Amino acid sequence: MDANHQPTAYRLTIRRRVSDIDDWRLTIERRIPRLRAAGVIGYSLLRVVDDHSETELVLEFDDRSKAEAMARELDLPESRENMLQAGAMEIGSMWLAEELARGRYDRYCRT
């Protein structure tokens, strides 16, 4: 890895166990304008194949300070309470990662 590497994306991953995945998805979609205003440039919502209550929300940022600010906000007691009221059954782990590399190896990608 080049010592001068500058990440182009930061991902804040948030794990939650939720009571209703469809309600959880709608809750996230209703918050998109607020998320965008906070610097989120993309997101993905995933669920565990064998346990649909286990979810992973990945918020993508191009600015580390905005990602860190979002992590601090989501870790506040009132934010945690809001998540529980929005359908989270438990508050799971959260971590910030920087992108080092990305690749695709499907039929649309030529190498």
N, CA, C and O of each residue as an XYZ file, in Angstrom:
444
protein
N       0.843     -1.175      0.000
C       0.000      0.000      0.000
C       0.884      1.233      0.000
O       1.831      1.332      0.780
N       0.575      2.150     -0.861
C       1.281      3.409     -0.977
C       1.072      4.234      0.298
O      -0.060      4.403      0.752
N       2.157      4.743      0.869
C       2.070      5.545      2.089
C       1.275      6.825      1.870
O       0.762      7.399      2.831
N       1.162      7.286      0.619
C       0.424      8.498      0.311
C      -1.031      8.229     -0.077
O      -1.725      9.122     -0.563
N      -1.485      7.000      0.140
C      -2.858      6.631     -0.228
C      -3.863      7.551      0.448
O      -3.804      7.751      1.662
N      -4.774      8.107     -0.318
C      -5.865      8.927      0.202
C      -7.176      8.194     -0.070
O      -7.577      8.065     -1.226
N      -7.845      7.716      0.963
C      -9.102      7.007      0.743
C     -10.110      7.893      0.014
O     -10.176      9.098      0.255
N     -10.879      7.299     -0.860
C     -11.904      8.046     -1.582
C     -13.271      7.856     -0.944
O     -14.216      8.574     -1.271
N     -13.381      6.903     -0.047
C     -14.663      6.666      0.599
C     -14.463      6.159      2.024
O     -13.523      5.426      2.332
N     -15.376      6.577      2.859
C     -15.424      6.101      4.238
C     -16.795      5.479      4.433
O     -17.804      6.005      3.964
N     -16.818      4.363      5.125
C     -18.076      3.668      5.353
C     -18.311      3.489      6.846
O     -17.488      2.930      7.572
N     -19.453      3.979      7.268
C     -19.884      3.804      8.644
C     -20.889      2.655      8.641
O     -21.974      2.772      8.071
N     -20.526      1.561      9.271
C     -21.373      0.378      9.301
C     -22.057      0.288     10.655
O     -21.419      0.393     11.703
N     -23.371      0.092     10.608
C     -24.191      0.077     11.808
C     -24.992     -1.222     11.822
O     -25.792     -1.474     10.921
N     -24.778     -2.032     12.833
C     -25.513     -3.301     12.954
C     -26.653     -3.107     13.933
O     -26.479     -2.559     15.021
N     -27.833     -3.573     13.519
C     -29.020     -3.487     14.352
C     -29.841     -4.760     14.189
O     -29.877     -5.350     13.109
N     -30.489     -5.174     15.250
C     -31.512     -6.220     15.177
C     -32.828     -5.458     15.194
O     -33.071     -4.653     16.093
N     -33.681     -5.708     14.200
C     -34.931     -4.962     14.065
C     -36.130     -5.906     14.080
O     -36.018     -7.085     13.741
N     -37.272     -5.365     14.479
C     -38.479     -6.182     14.550
C     -39.139     -6.361     13.194
O     -39.775     -7.385     12.947
N     -38.996     -5.369     12.304
C     -39.645     -5.440     10.990
C     -38.724     -4.776      9.960
O     -38.550     -3.558      9.971
N     -38.146     -5.570      9.086
C     -37.175     -5.059      8.121
C     -37.797     -4.046      7.169
O     -37.133     -3.087      6.775
N     -39.057     -4.240      6.791
C     -39.699     -3.296      5.880
C     -39.908     -1.937      6.547
O     -39.685     -0.899      5.924
N     -40.331     -1.940      7.803
C     -40.465     -0.680      8.534
C     -39.107     -0.007      8.709
O     -38.996      1.215      8.609
N     -38.077     -0.805      8.969
C     -36.726     -0.269      9.152
C     -36.244      0.402      7.858
O     -35.671      1.491      7.889
N     -36.482     -0.254      6.740
C     -36.093      0.306      5.436
C     -36.810      1.627      5.191
O     -36.196      2.593      4.738
N     -38.110      1.676      5.489
C     -38.872      2.911      5.299
C     -38.381      4.022      6.220
O     -38.337      5.186      5.823
N     -38.017      3.670      7.433
C     -37.464      4.656      8.368
C     -36.189      5.269      7.789
O     -35.999      6.484      7.847
N     -35.332      4.443      7.242
C     -34.086      4.939      6.647
C     -34.395      5.817      5.437
O     -33.814      6.892      5.288
N     -35.294      5.373      4.581
C     -35.631      6.147      3.384
C     -36.232      7.498      3.735
O     -35.981      8.477      3.032
N     -37.019      7.580      4.804
C     -37.580      8.874      5.228
C     -36.484      9.817      5.717
O     -36.656     11.036      5.687
N     -35.375      9.268      6.161
C     -34.283     10.096      6.693
C     -33.226     10.449      5.647
O     -32.225     11.084      5.981
N     -33.425     10.057      4.410
C     -32.421     10.319      3.379
C     -32.092     11.802      3.247
O     -30.908     12.128      3.169
N     -33.056     12.724      3.218
C     -32.679     14.141      3.114
C     -31.762     14.586      4.261
O     -30.808     15.332      4.040
N     -32.053     14.130      5.477
C     -31.210     14.480      6.625
C     -29.825     13.845      6.504
O     -28.813     14.470      6.819
N     -29.797     12.597      6.043
C     -28.514     11.912      5.871
C     -27.665     12.627      4.821
O     -26.466     12.826      5.015
N     -28.285     13.005      3.722
C     -27.547     13.720      2.664
C     -26.995     15.037      3.191
O     -25.861     15.405      2.885
N     -27.794     15.746      3.980
C     -27.343     17.017      4.553
C     -26.155     16.815      5.496
O     -25.348     17.724      5.691
N     -26.055     15.617      6.081
C     -24.949     15.299      6.995
C     -23.723     14.765      6.266
O     -22.721     14.428      6.897
N     -23.798     14.684      4.922
C     -22.632     14.253      4.157
C     -22.674     12.839      3.631
O     -21.705     12.383      3.023
N     -23.775     12.127      3.848
C     -23.886     10.765      3.320
C     -24.058     10.845      1.804
O     -24.938     11.552      1.311
N     -23.215     10.117      1.066
C     -23.292     10.142     -0.398
C     -23.892      8.857     -0.960
O     -24.138      8.762     -2.162
N     -24.125      7.881     -0.112
C     -24.734      6.631     -0.535
C     -24.946      5.746      0.671
O     -24.375      5.970      1.738
N     -25.778      4.736      0.482
C     -26.005      3.799      1.576
C     -26.407      2.449      1.009
O     -26.817      2.342     -0.147
N     -26.286      1.434      1.828
C     -26.837      0.126      1.509
C     -27.372     -0.467      2.800
O     -26.814     -0.268      3.879
N     -28.458     -1.195      2.662
C     -29.067     -1.884      3.791
C     -29.040     -3.362      3.465
O     -29.547     -3.790      2.427
N     -28.451     -4.134      4.349
C     -28.333     -5.578      4.151
C     -28.987     -6.297      5.316
O     -29.128     -5.743      6.407
N     -29.382     -7.534      5.072
C     -29.900     -8.356      6.148
C     -29.264     -9.738      6.055
O     -28.869    -10.191      4.981
N     -29.176    -10.389      7.204
C     -28.616    -11.729      7.261
C     -29.603    -12.681      6.593
O     -30.803    -12.623      6.862
N     -29.111    -13.541      5.738
C     -29.958    -14.447      4.960
C     -30.827    -15.330      5.856
O     -32.013    -15.514      5.582
N     -30.249    -15.870      6.912
C     -30.973    -16.809      7.763
C     -31.671    -16.151      8.949
O     -32.346    -16.834      9.720
N     -31.520    -14.828      9.109
C     -32.155    -14.118     10.219
C     -32.435    -12.692      9.767
O     -31.589    -11.811      9.923
N     -33.605    -12.465      9.213
C     -33.937    -11.166      8.632
C     -34.031    -10.038      9.644
O     -34.141     -8.876      9.255
N     -33.990    -10.346     10.914
C     -33.991     -9.271     11.908
C     -32.602     -8.675     12.099
O     -32.473     -7.576     12.639
N     -31.565     -9.380     11.666
C     -30.189     -8.881     11.765
C     -29.881     -8.047     10.530
O     -29.889     -8.558      9.410
N     -29.609     -6.759     10.737
C     -29.356     -5.876      9.609
C     -28.012     -5.177      9.744
O     -27.419     -5.096     10.820
N     -27.567     -4.685      8.614
C     -26.344     -3.898      8.556
C     -26.628     -2.725      7.627
O     -26.916     -2.915      6.445
N     -26.547     -1.524      8.161
C     -26.702     -0.309      7.380
C     -25.317      0.263      7.151
O     -24.574      0.493      8.105
N     -24.964      0.495      5.899
C     -23.657      1.041      5.564
C     -23.877      2.421      4.957
O     -24.470      2.551      3.886
N     -23.394      3.453      5.652
C     -23.476      4.826      5.171
C     -22.130      5.190      4.561
O     -21.087      4.983      5.182
N     -22.148      5.726      3.361
C     -20.914      6.048      2.652
C     -20.693      7.560      2.635
O     -21.615      8.334      2.377
N     -19.469      7.959      2.911
C     -19.058      9.364      2.955
C     -17.804      9.547      2.107
O     -17.042      8.601      1.910
N     -17.593     10.747      1.612
C     -16.315     11.052      0.965
C     -15.449     11.940      1.865
O     -14.359     12.353      1.469
N     -15.937     12.230      3.069
C     -15.238     13.094      4.014
C     -15.204     12.408      5.380
O     -16.246     12.143      5.980
N     -14.010     12.129      5.857
C     -13.865     11.408      7.122
C     -14.472     12.158      8.296
O     -15.101     11.545      9.158
N     -14.295     13.467      8.344
C     -14.817     14.230      9.484
C     -16.343     14.159      9.546
O     -16.915     14.132     10.635
N     -16.998     14.129      8.400
C     -18.458     14.002      8.389
C     -18.884     12.609      8.857
O     -19.885     12.468      9.560
N     -18.139     11.602      8.474
C     -18.432     10.235      8.925
C     -18.249     10.129     10.435
O     -19.068      9.517     11.121
N     -17.187     10.719     10.947
C     -16.941     10.683     12.390
C     -18.018     11.455     13.151
O     -18.437     11.037     14.231
N     -18.465     12.581     12.591
C     -19.536     13.348     13.224
C     -20.823     12.535     13.278
O     -21.532     12.562     14.284
N     -21.124     11.822     12.219
C     -22.327     10.975     12.189
C     -22.211      9.865     13.231
O     -23.180      9.569     13.929
N     -21.043      9.256     13.340
C     -20.846      8.190     14.336
C     -21.065      8.737     15.744
O     -21.703      8.084     16.570
N     -20.544      9.923     16.021
C     -20.739     10.529     17.347
C     -22.225     10.792     17.609
O     -22.728     10.532     18.702
N     -22.917     11.310     16.591
C     -24.343     11.602     16.745
C     -25.146     10.325     17.002
O     -26.011     10.297     17.878
N     -24.860      9.275     16.241
C     -25.600      8.025     16.401
C     -25.319      7.338     17.727
O     -26.095      6.489     18.167
N     -24.219      7.700     18.362
C     -23.851      7.087     19.637
C     -24.444      7.837     20.835
O     -24.294      7.394     21.974
N     -25.108      8.954     20.591
C     -25.723      9.713     21.679
C     -26.908      8.926     22.256
O     -27.593      8.212     21.523
N     -27.152      9.054     23.568
C     -28.277      8.336     24.181
C     -29.615      8.616     23.492
O     -30.417      7.699     23.314
N     -29.863      9.858     23.107
C     -31.141     10.177     22.459
C     -31.248      9.543     21.072
O     -32.342      9.169     20.650
N     -30.143      9.418     20.369
C     -30.151      8.737     19.068
C     -30.428      7.251     19.251
O     -31.187      6.657     18.485
N     -29.823      6.663     20.248
C     -30.067      5.245     20.530
C     -31.540      5.017     20.888
O     -32.151      4.043     20.448
N     -32.096      5.919     21.684
C     -33.515      5.811     22.053
C     -34.405      5.951     20.821
O     -35.386      5.220     20.685
N     -34.076      6.879     19.923
C     -34.840      7.047     18.682
C     -34.807      5.767     17.843
O     -35.816      5.387     17.249
N     -33.655      5.108     17.795
C     -33.541      3.871     17.025
C     -34.423      2.778     17.620
O     -35.053      2.017     16.885
N     -34.467      2.699     18.947
C     -35.311      1.703     19.596
C     -36.787      1.986     19.315
O     -37.570      1.062     19.093
N     -37.160      3.258     19.325
C     -38.543      3.623     19.027
C     -38.885      3.394     17.554
O     -40.052      3.204     17.210
N     -37.867      3.411     16.683
C     -38.091      3.209     15.249
C     -38.103      1.728     14.864
O     -38.242      1.400     13.686
N     -37.960      0.836     15.840
C     -38.066     -0.582     15.533
C     -36.826     -1.412     15.790
O     -36.844     -2.624     15.580
N     -35.744     -0.784     16.242
C     -34.561     -1.577     16.581
C     -34.852     -2.348     17.869
O     -35.326     -1.770     18.847
N     -34.572     -3.639     17.870
C     -34.773     -4.459     19.063
C     -33.542     -4.398     19.961
O     -33.636     -4.613     21.169
N     -32.405     -4.108     19.373
C     -31.179     -3.924     20.146
C     -30.213     -3.082     19.333
O     -30.266     -3.062     18.103
N     -29.342     -2.398     20.026
C     -28.328     -1.561     19.390
C     -27.071     -2.409     19.272
O     -26.499     -2.825     20.280
N     -26.648     -2.662     18.053
C     -25.461     -3.476     17.822
C     -24.211     -2.621     17.700
O     -24.180     -1.480     18.161
N     -23.210     -3.163     17.094
C     -21.937     -2.471     16.952
C     -21.966     -1.476     15.788
O     -22.840     -1.524     14.922
N     -20.999     -0.593     15.798
C     -20.851      0.411     14.751
C     -19.353      0.645     14.560
O     -18.605      0.724     15.535
N     -18.918      0.756     13.305
C     -17.505      1.027     13.051
C     -17.335      1.821     11.769
O     -18.167      1.770     10.863
N     -16.230      2.558     11.718
C     -15.884      3.371     10.557
C     -14.694      2.729      9.860
O     -13.693      2.396     10.495
N     -14.813      2.561      8.552
C     -13.732      1.967      7.757
C     -13.444      2.863      6.563
O     -14.321      3.582      6.084
N     -12.207      2.810      6.091
C     -11.849      3.543      4.878
C     -11.607      2.547      3.759
O     -11.064      1.462      3.967
N     -12.021      2.944      2.581
C     -11.859      2.064      1.424
C     -10.406      2.043      0.979
O      -9.791      3.091      0.783
N      -9.870      0.853      0.821
C      -8.507      0.685      0.343
C      -8.474      0.244     -1.111
O      -7.582      0.633     -1.865
N      -9.437     -0.559     -1.497
C      -9.507     -1.047     -2.876
C     -10.926     -1.514     -3.137
O     -11.680     -1.807     -2.210
N     -11.275     -1.578     -4.400
C     -12.594     -2.083     -4.793
C     -12.452     -2.770     -6.138
O     -11.696     -2.318     -6.998
N     -13.167     -3.843     -6.315
C     -13.147     -4.553     -7.590
C     -14.455     -5.276     -7.808
O     -15.195     -5.542     -6.860
N     -14.736     -5.589     -9.038
C     -15.905     -6.393     -9.414
C     -15.441     -7.440    -10.395
O     -14.572     -7.185    -11.229
N     -16.015     -8.603    -10.294
C     -15.631     -9.698    -11.176
C     -16.862    -10.371    -11.750
O     -16.972    -11.597    -11.742
N     -17.779     -9.571    -12.243
C     -18.970    -10.149    -12.858
C     -18.899    -10.016    -14.376
O     -17.886     -9.565    -14.911
N     -19.931    -10.391    -15.052
C     -19.922    -10.434    -16.508
C     -19.799     -9.050    -17.153
O     -19.483     -8.946    -18.339
N     -20.047     -7.985    -16.376
C     -19.972     -6.639    -16.940
C     -18.588     -6.012    -16.806
O     -18.336     -4.921    -17.319
N     -17.719     -6.693    -16.129
C     -16.399     -6.157    -15.850
C     -15.353     -6.875    -16.681
O     -15.263     -8.102    -16.641
N     -14.584     -6.145    -17.412
C     -13.498     -6.726    -18.231
C     -12.166     -6.456    -17.549
O     -11.892     -5.333    -17.124
N     -11.343     -7.491    -17.448
C     -10.034     -7.298    -16.825
C      -8.942     -7.538    -17.825
O      -7.763     -7.425    -17.491
